[in-house]
């Protein structure tokens, strides 16, 4: 096999953590393929010269990474290796001048994936070459698909998450190549936010996979400082995360951390020359599309503004009804619009807080529009009412529904030059232009749309990588405005909702 194909790598005795000199960054979007390896039963194959395009997808609402790599094959790799869809693909990709060492997951995309399918195969160039795509998924995702658990878990939600992760994924190698074998390769890790959690849980999964258990626990998790049921379990090109959206907002905005600033200003970008051109290029939005926008009818139907919960006790044959109005609870949770851009004064005081929801305070709503039904089983798992979160759905069901509706109301898709240190869950500042006929004579603030512009969270990234360029197609979302739509003094007065004299309190929304 090795004589027939001159594509197998020889053993390399390089130190895995040896400092390497990065290539020079010439323009925004430059990228370097350090390694594109295929680990097969017959050896390690360097397929870098065969690569046409690499696509990697990371999403806060997806438990693991996945993607595909398009191969232009002139040596009939499928037949000679052979490729059967059960190989390990290792990627080491970096933005020039970012990586500092051989293993630097913070700045590089360094990850091993399980190849699970060969698709879209066809002949080209008069049958002298063939093209096909290899589809891959994280090693953890491959193992999750064949792992089913049926054992009791009890403890705080962060303890349960750590136990499930360690039992199933801790020993999986995250980055394998010629020098990192399955035994000594860096292992998979997870970051759990806002520990120790204040929520305790007890449950018996009925033959669920680890990812299903993580999602079940995420819906019922409350942190130590941020009591917001917005936890998600997901993977980026850097690590696995079990964190809350509200906690991410608080931790980043309180220190003034903004991952990047983007401008939808084509003219300004092309006018930049010299050293500032690269920085301006990384701020330039090449394409922008609105995915979702304000829809009051949809918000009413989904229970965004108000909802009802019926809790049914299956043991005592009792039920309890709970009404939730998001307008009264909106300011209890961290939102992107609550914070200023100056790190020294980003934390809003009580006097500075405003009702800056994307929907006005007096939006029409009814708690009967959306009714949730949850069952509880007191005493079945030897738990008590006081320490088990899954016996108190009134603490998380409606709140989670409304908070995720906040972050899903205004979504945009933008295409920007990619960087390999970019990941979902980080916050960016978007500068979107306001329509004006006097743009040339207006100040920057006057041509900035004050409602669309502002802070957004990156919720999904499509890394589209060729040898010449790295494009990042971002899905970004915001949960609030920097300004309130209707000030409290201007809010309409009704007999049920008179105007408040204390302007530091949130407005009292009218509930149907």
C-alpha positions as CSV (number, residue, x, y, z in Angstrom):
1,X,0.0,0.0,0.0
2,X,2.7,2.5,1.0
3,X,4.7,1.7,-2.2
4,X,1.6,2.2,-4.4
5,X,0.7,5.5,-2.8
6,X,3.3,8.1,-1.8
7,X,0.8,9.9,0.5
8,X,1.5,8.3,3.9
9,X,3.3,10.5,6.5
10,X,6.5,9.2,8.0
11,X,7.0,9.5,11.8
12,X,7.9,13.0,12.9
13,X,9.5,13.5,16.3
14,X,8.6,17.1,16.7
15,X,7.6,18.4,20.2
16,X,3.8,18.9,20.2
17,X,4.2,22.2,22.0
18,X,7.1,23.6,20.1
19,X,6.7,27.3,19.3
20,X,6.3,27.9,15.6
21,X,6.7,31.1,13.6
22,X,3.3,32.1,12.1
23,X,3.0,33.3,8.5
24,X,2.6,36.9,7.8
25,X,-0.9,38.4,7.7
26,X,-1.3,40.2,4.4
27,X,-5.1,40.9,4.3
28,X,-8.2,40.1,6.3
29,X,-9.3,36.5,5.8
30,X,-5.9,35.0,5.2
31,X,-5.6,31.5,6.5
32,X,-3.0,28.7,6.8
33,X,-3.5,25.0,6.6
34,X,-0.9,23.6,9.1
35,X,-2.3,20.1,9.0
36,X,-5.1,18.3,7.2
37,X,-4.6,14.6,8.1
38,X,-6.6,11.5,7.6
39,X,-5.9,8.7,10.1
40,X,-6.7,5.4,8.6
41,X,-6.0,1.8,9.5
42,X,-3.2,1.8,7.0
43,X,-1.5,4.9,8.4
44,X,-1.7,8.7,8.4
45,X,-2.3,10.4,5.1
46,X,-1.6,14.1,4.4
47,X,-4.5,15.2,2.2
48,X,-3.8,18.9,2.3
49,X,-3.1,19.0,-1.5
50,X,-6.4,17.4,-2.2
51,X,-8.6,19.9,-0.3
52,X,-10.9,22.2,-2.2
53,X,-13.0,23.6,0.7
54,X,-13.5,23.0,4.4
55,X,-16.8,23.8,6.1
56,X,-17.2,23.7,9.9
57,X,-20.4,24.5,11.7
58,X,-20.6,25.5,15.4
59,X,-23.9,26.5,17.0
60,X,-24.9,27.4,20.6
61,X,-28.1,25.3,20.0
62,X,-26.1,22.2,18.7
63,X,-24.3,19.9,21.1
64,X,-21.2,19.3,19.0
65,X,-19.3,20.4,15.9
66,X,-19.9,19.0,12.4
67,X,-19.0,19.8,8.9
68,X,-17.6,18.6,5.6
69,X,-14.5,18.7,3.5
70,X,-14.6,18.7,-0.3
71,X,-11.8,16.6,-1.9
72,X,-10.5,16.8,-5.4
73,X,-9.0,13.4,-5.9
74,X,-6.5,12.6,-8.8
75,X,-5.0,9.5,-7.1
76,X,-8.2,7.4,-6.6
77,X,-7.9,7.6,-2.8
78,X,-11.4,6.1,-2.2
79,X,-10.3,2.8,-3.8
80,X,-6.7,2.6,-2.8
81,X,-6.9,3.5,0.9
82,X,-9.8,2.6,0.9
83,X,-12.1,5.3,2.3
84,X,-15.1,3.8,3.9
85,X,-16.4,6.6,6.1
86,X,-14.9,5.5,9.4
87,X,-11.6,7.5,9.5
88,X,-10.4,10.2,11.8
89,X,-9.9,13.6,10.2
90,X,-7.5,16.0,12.0
91,X,-7.5,19.7,11.2
92,X,-5.0,22.3,12.2
93,X,-5.9,25.7,10.7
94,X,-4.8,29.1,11.8
95,X,-5.0,32.8,11.0
96,X,-1.5,34.1,10.3
97,X,0.2,35.8,13.3
98,X,-2.2,34.3,15.8
99,X,-0.8,30.9,16.9
100,X,2.2,30.7,19.3
101,X,2.7,27.0,19.8
102,X,2.1,23.6,18.1
103,X,-1.0,23.1,20.2
104,X,-2.9,26.4,20.7
105,X,-6.7,25.7,20.6
106,X,-7.4,29.3,21.7
107,X,-6.0,30.8,18.5
108,X,-6.3,27.8,16.1
109,X,-8.8,25.4,14.9
110,X,-7.1,22.2,16.1
111,X,-9.5,19.3,16.4
112,X,-9.9,15.7,15.4
113,X,-13.2,14.5,13.9
114,X,-14.8,11.2,13.0
115,X,-15.6,10.8,9.3
116,X,-19.1,9.3,9.0
117,X,-20.0,9.5,5.3
118,X,-18.7,10.0,1.8
119,X,-21.2,11.9,-0.3
120,X,-21.6,13.8,-3.6
121,X,-19.0,11.7,-5.5
122,X,-18.7,12.4,-9.3
123,X,-16.1,12.2,-12.0
124,X,-14.6,15.3,-13.7
125,X,-12.0,16.4,-16.2
126,X,-12.7,13.5,-18.6
127,X,-12.5,10.9,-15.8
128,X,-9.0,12.0,-14.8
129,X,-10.2,13.1,-11.4
130,X,-13.1,12.8,-9.0
131,X,-14.7,15.1,-6.4
132,X,-16.4,14.0,-3.3
133,X,-17.2,15.4,0.2
134,X,-16.3,13.7,3.5
135,X,-18.8,14.5,6.2
136,X,-17.5,14.6,9.8
137,X,-18.6,15.1,13.3
138,X,-16.9,15.5,16.7
139,X,-15.6,12.3,18.2
140,X,-17.9,13.0,21.1
141,X,-20.9,13.2,18.8
142,X,-20.0,9.8,17.2
143,X,-19.7,8.1,20.6
144,X,-22.9,9.8,21.8
145,X,-24.8,8.2,19.0
146,X,-24.2,4.7,20.3
147,X,-24.2,5.4,24.1
148,X,-27.4,5.0,26.1
149,X,-27.7,5.6,29.8
150,X,-30.1,4.4,32.4
151,X,-28.9,5.2,35.9
152,X,-30.0,7.6,38.6
153,X,-28.3,11.0,38.7
154,X,-28.7,13.3,41.7
155,X,-26.9,16.4,42.9
156,X,-26.5,20.0,41.9
157,X,-26.9,20.5,38.1
158,X,-23.2,21.3,37.6
159,X,-22.1,18.2,39.4
160,X,-24.4,16.0,37.3
161,X,-23.1,17.6,34.1
162,X,-19.5,17.0,35.1
163,X,-20.2,13.4,36.1
164,X,-22.0,12.6,32.8
165,X,-19.2,14.3,30.8
166,X,-16.4,12.6,32.6
167,X,-17.9,9.2,32.4
168,X,-18.4,9.4,28.7
169,X,-16.0,11.9,27.0
170,X,-13.2,12.8,29.3
171,X,-10.7,10.3,27.9
172,X,-11.4,11.0,24.2
173,X,-8.5,12.6,22.4
174,X,-9.3,16.1,21.1
175,X,-6.3,16.5,18.7
176,X,-4.5,13.6,17.1
177,X,-1.7,13.7,14.6
178,X,1.7,11.9,14.0
179,X,3.1,13.0,17.4
180,X,-0.2,13.0,19.4
181,X,-1.4,9.4,19.7
182,X,-4.7,8.4,21.2
183,X,-2.9,7.9,24.6
184,X,-0.9,11.2,24.9
185,X,-3.1,13.5,22.8
186,X,-4.9,16.5,24.6
187,X,-8.1,15.3,26.0
188,X,-11.6,16.7,25.7
189,X,-12.7,19.2,28.4
190,X,-15.8,21.1,29.4
191,X,-16.3,24.6,30.9
192,X,-19.2,24.9,33.3
193,X,-20.3,28.4,34.1
194,X,-21.4,30.1,37.3
195,X,-20.5,27.3,39.8
196,X,-21.6,26.0,42.2
197,X,-25.1,25.9,40.8
198,X,-28.0,26.7,43.1
199,X,-30.2,24.1,41.4
200,X,-30.3,20.5,42.5
201,X,-31.8,17.7,40.4
202,X,-32.7,14.0,40.7
203,X,-33.8,11.9,37.8
204,X,-33.5,8.6,36.0
205,X,-32.9,8.9,32.3
206,X,-34.9,6.2,30.3
207,X,-32.1,5.1,27.9
208,X,-31.0,8.6,26.9
209,X,-27.7,9.5,25.3
210,X,-25.3,11.8,27.2
211,X,-26.2,14.7,24.9
212,X,-29.9,14.2,25.7
213,X,-29.1,14.2,29.4
214,X,-27.1,17.4,29.1
215,X,-30.0,19.2,27.4
216,X,-32.5,17.9,30.0
217,X,-30.3,19.3,32.8
218,X,-29.6,22.5,30.9
219,X,-33.4,23.4,31.0
220,X,-33.4,23.0,34.8
221,X,-30.1,24.8,35.7
222,X,-29.7,27.9,37.8
223,X,-26.3,29.4,38.5
224,X,-24.8,30.8,41.6
225,X,-25.0,34.5,40.8
226,X,-27.2,34.6,37.7
227,X,-30.6,33.0,38.5
228,X,-31.6,32.7,34.9
229,X,-32.7,29.4,33.3
230,X,-30.9,30.0,30.0
231,X,-28.2,27.3,30.2
232,X,-27.1,25.6,26.9
233,X,-24.7,22.7,26.2
234,X,-22.6,23.2,23.1
235,X,-19.2,22.8,21.5
236,X,-17.0,25.4,19.8
237,X,-13.7,24.9,18.1
238,X,-12.1,25.6,21.5
239,X,-14.0,23.5,24.0
240,X,-17.3,22.2,25.3
241,X,-19.4,24.6,27.3
242,X,-22.3,24.4,29.7
243,X,-23.2,28.0,30.3
244,X,-26.1,30.3,30.4
245,X,-26.8,33.0,27.8
246,X,-27.5,35.5,30.6
247,X,-24.3,34.5,32.4
248,X,-22.3,35.0,29.2
249,X,-23.8,38.5,28.8
250,X,-23.0,39.5,32.4
251,X,-19.5,38.1,32.5
252,X,-18.4,39.7,29.2
253,X,-20.2,43.0,29.4
254,X,-19.2,43.8,33.0
255,X,-15.5,43.8,32.0
256,X,-16.2,45.5,28.7
257,X,-15.1,42.6,26.5
258,X,-16.3,43.0,22.9
259,X,-14.9,40.4,20.6
260,X,-15.0,42.6,17.5
261,X,-16.8,45.7,16.0
262,X,-18.4,45.3,12.6
263,X,-19.5,48.0,10.2
264,X,-21.8,47.7,7.3
265,X,-19.9,50.5,5.4
266,X,-18.5,49.3,2.1
267,X,-17.1,52.7,1.0
268,X,-15.1,53.2,4.2
269,X,-13.5,49.8,3.9
270,X,-12.2,50.2,0.4
271,X,-10.8,53.6,1.1
272,X,-8.5,52.2,3.8
273,X,-4.9,51.6,2.8
274,X,-1.6,50.8,4.6
275,X,-1.5,49.3,8.1
276,X,-5.0,50.2,8.9
277,X,-6.4,48.2,5.9
278,X,-6.2,44.8,7.7
279,X,-7.9,46.1,10.8
280,X,-10.6,47.8,8.7
281,X,-11.0,44.6,6.7
282,X,-11.8,42.5,9.8
283,X,-14.5,45.0,10.7
284,X,-16.0,45.0,7.2
285,X,-19.4,43.2,6.6
286,X,-19.4,41.8,3.1
287,X,-23.1,40.7,3.2
288,X,-26.0,41.2,5.7
289,X,-29.4,39.5,5.9
290,X,-32.2,39.8,8.4
291,X,-33.3,36.3,9.5
292,X,-36.0,37.3,12.1
293,X,-37.5,40.5,13.1
294,X,-40.3,41.8,15.4
295,X,-43.5,39.7,15.1
296,X,-46.1,40.5,17.7
297,X,-48.5,37.7,16.7
298,X,-45.7,35.1,16.8
299,X,-44.7,36.4,20.2
300,X,-48.2,36.1,21.5
301,X,-48.5,32.5,20.2
302,X,-45.2,31.4,21.6
303,X,-45.8,32.9,25.1
304,X,-43.0,35.4,24.8
305,X,-44.9,38.2,26.6
306,X,-47.1,36.1,28.9
307,X,-48.0,32.5,29.5
308,X,-49.7,30.0,31.9
309,X,-48.3,26.9,33.5
310,X,-50.3,24.0,34.9
311,X,-48.2,21.8,37.2
312,X,-49.7,18.4,37.7
313,X,-48.6,16.3,40.7
314,X,-49.0,12.7,39.6
315,X,-48.6,11.3,43.1
316,X,-51.0,13.6,45.1
317,X,-53.3,14.1,42.1
318,X,-53.1,17.9,42.5
319,X,-52.5,20.7,40.0
320,X,-51.4,24.3,40.4
321,X,-51.7,27.1,37.9
322,X,-49.1,29.8,37.5
323,X,-49.3,33.0,35.4
324,X,-46.1,34.6,34.1
325,X,-45.8,38.1,32.6
326,X,-42.4,38.7,31.1
327,X,-42.8,42.5,31.3
328,X,-42.6,42.4,35.1
329,X,-39.5,40.1,35.2
330,X,-37.6,41.5,32.2
331,X,-35.2,43.6,34.2
332,X,-34.4,40.9,36.7
333,X,-32.1,39.3,34.1
334,X,-28.9,40.6,32.3
335,X,-29.6,41.8,28.8
336,X,-27.2,43.2,26.2
337,X,-28.8,46.6,26.2
338,X,-28.4,47.1,29.9
339,X,-24.7,47.8,29.7
340,X,-22.6,50.7,28.5
341,X,-19.5,50.5,26.3
342,X,-17.1,52.0,28.9
343,X,-15.7,49.2,31.1
344,X,-15.4,51.4,34.1
345,X,-19.2,52.0,34.2
346,X,-20.8,49.1,32.4
347,X,-22.8,47.8,35.3
348,X,-26.1,49.7,35.3
349,X,-27.2,51.2,38.6
350,X,-30.8,51.1,39.8
351,X,-31.4,54.6,38.5
352,X,-29.9,53.8,35.0
353,X,-32.0,50.7,34.4
354,X,-34.6,51.0,31.6
355,X,-37.2,48.8,30.2
356,X,-35.3,48.3,26.9
357,X,-37.1,45.2,25.6
358,X,-37.3,44.9,21.8
359,X,-41.1,45.0,22.4
360,X,-42.7,48.0,24.1
361,X,-43.9,47.7,27.7
362,X,-47.6,48.0,26.7
363,X,-47.6,45.3,23.9
364,X,-50.9,43.5,24.0
365,X,-50.8,40.0,25.4
366,X,-52.7,37.3,27.2
367,X,-51.5,34.5,29.5
368,X,-54.0,32.2,27.9
369,X,-52.2,32.4,24.5
370,X,-49.6,29.8,25.6
371,X,-50.3,27.1,28.2
372,X,-47.5,24.8,29.4
373,X,-48.3,21.5,31.2
374,X,-45.6,19.9,33.4
375,X,-45.9,16.8,35.5
376,X,-44.0,16.2,38.8
377,X,-43.6,13.1,40.8
378,X,-43.0,14.0,44.4
379,X,-41.2,11.3,46.5
380,X,-40.6,9.0,43.6
381,X,-36.9,9.6,43.6
382,X,-36.6,10.2,47.4
383,X,-36.4,13.9,47.0
384,X,-38.1,16.8,48.8
385,X,-39.8,19.9,47.5
386,X,-37.1,22.2,48.9
387,X,-34.0,20.9,47.1
388,X,-35.1,19.6,43.7
389,X,-35.5,21.9,40.8
390,X,-37.4,19.4,38.7
391,X,-40.2,19.5,41.3
392,X,-40.6,23.3,40.7
393,X,-41.2,23.9,37.0
394,X,-42.6,27.3,37.9
395,X,-39.0,28.4,38.4
396,X,-37.7,27.8,34.9
397,X,-40.3,26.7,32.3
398,X,-41.9,30.0,31.5
399,X,-38.9,32.1,32.2
400,X,-36.7,30.1,29.9
401,X,-39.3,30.3,27.1
402,X,-39.5,34.1,27.3
403,X,-35.8,34.7,27.7
404,X,-34.9,32.6,24.7
405,X,-37.7,34.4,22.8
406,X,-35.8,37.6,23.7
407,X,-32.6,36.4,22.0
408,X,-34.5,35.0,19.0
409,X,-36.5,38.0,18.1
410,X,-33.9,40.0,16.1
411,X,-31.4,37.8,14.2
412,X,-29.1,38.7,11.4
413,X,-26.7,36.7,9.2
414,X,-23.5,38.5,8.3
415,X,-20.5,37.4,6.2
416,X,-17.1,38.7,7.4
417,X,-13.5,37.8,7.0
418,X,-12.9,34.8,9.3
419,X,-10.4,34.3,12.2
420,X,-9.6,31.0,13.8
421,X,-9.8,32.5,17.3
422,X,-13.5,33.3,16.8
423,X,-16.2,31.3,18.6
424,X,-19.9,31.4,19.4
425,X,-21.1,32.9,22.7
426,X,-19.0,36.0,22.3
427,X,-20.4,39.5,21.9
428,X,-19.8,41.9,19.0
429,X,-20.8,45.5,18.3
430,X,-22.6,46.1,15.1
431,X,-22.8,49.4,13.3
432,X,-25.7,49.4,10.9
433,X,-26.4,52.5,8.8
434,X,-29.5,54.6,9.1
435,X,-31.3,55.6,5.9
436,X,-30.5,59.2,5.2
437,X,-30.2,61.5,2.1
438,X,-27.6,63.6,3.9
439,X,-25.1,60.9,4.7
440,X,-22.1,62.8,3.5
441,X,-22.8,65.7,5.9
442,X,-23.9,63.7,8.9
443,X,-22.0,62.6,11.9
444,X,-21.3,58.9,12.6
445,X,-24.1,58.8,15.3
446,X,-26.6,60.4,12.9
447,X,-26.1,57.7,10.3
448,X,-26.1,54.8,12.8
449,X,-29.5,53.1,13.1
450,X,-30.0,53.2,16.9
451,X,-32.4,50.2,16.9
452,X,-30.6,47.7,14.7
453,X,-27.1,48.8,15.8
454,X,-25.7,47.8,19.1
455,X,-24.5,44.7,20.9
456,X,-25.2,41.2,19.5
457,X,-24.2,37.7,20.6
458,X,-22.7,35.3,18.0
459,X,-25.0,32.3,18.2
460,X,-23.7,30.3,15.2
461,X,-20.7,30.3,12.9
462,X,-20.2,28.7,9.5
463,X,-16.4,28.6,8.9
464,X,-16.0,28.4,5.1
465,X,-12.3,27.8,4.5
466,X,-10.2,27.5,1.3
467,X,-6.5,27.7,0.9
468,X,-6.9,31.4,-0.2
469,X,-9.5,32.7,2.2
470,X,-11.4,32.1,5.4
471,X,-15.0,33.4,5.4
472,X,-17.1,33.4,8.6
473,X,-20.8,33.4,8.1
474,X,-22.2,34.5,11.5
475,X,-25.6,34.3,12.9
476,X,-25.9,37.1,15.5
477,X,-28.8,37.9,17.8
478,X,-29.8,40.6,20.2
479,X,-32.2,40.5,23.1
480,X,-32.8,44.2,23.8
481,X,-32.2,47.7,22.6
482,X,-29.7,50.3,24.0
483,X,-32.7,52.6,24.4
484,X,-36.2,52.0,25.6
485,X,-38.9,52.1,22.9
486,X,-41.4,53.9,25.2
487,X,-40.2,55.7,28.3
488,X,-42.1,55.1,31.5
489,X,-43.3,58.7,31.6
490,X,-44.8,58.2,28.1
491,X,-46.4,54.8,28.8
492,X,-50.2,54.9,28.5
493,X,-52.1,55.1,31.7
494,X,-55.1,52.8,32.5
495,X,-57.2,52.3,35.6
496,X,-55.4,48.9,36.2
497,X,-52.0,50.4,35.4
498,X,-51.6,54.1,36.6
499,X,-48.4,55.9,35.9
500,X,-45.6,55.2,38.4
501,X,-44.2,58.0,40.4
502,X,-41.0,56.2,41.1
503,X,-39.2,56.2,37.7
504,X,-36.5,53.8,38.8
505,X,-39.0,50.9,38.7
506,X,-39.9,49.0,35.5
507,X,-43.1,50.0,33.8
508,X,-46.1,48.0,34.6
509,X,-47.2,46.3,31.3
510,X,-50.9,46.0,30.5
511,X,-52.0,42.4,30.6
512,X,-55.1,41.3,28.9
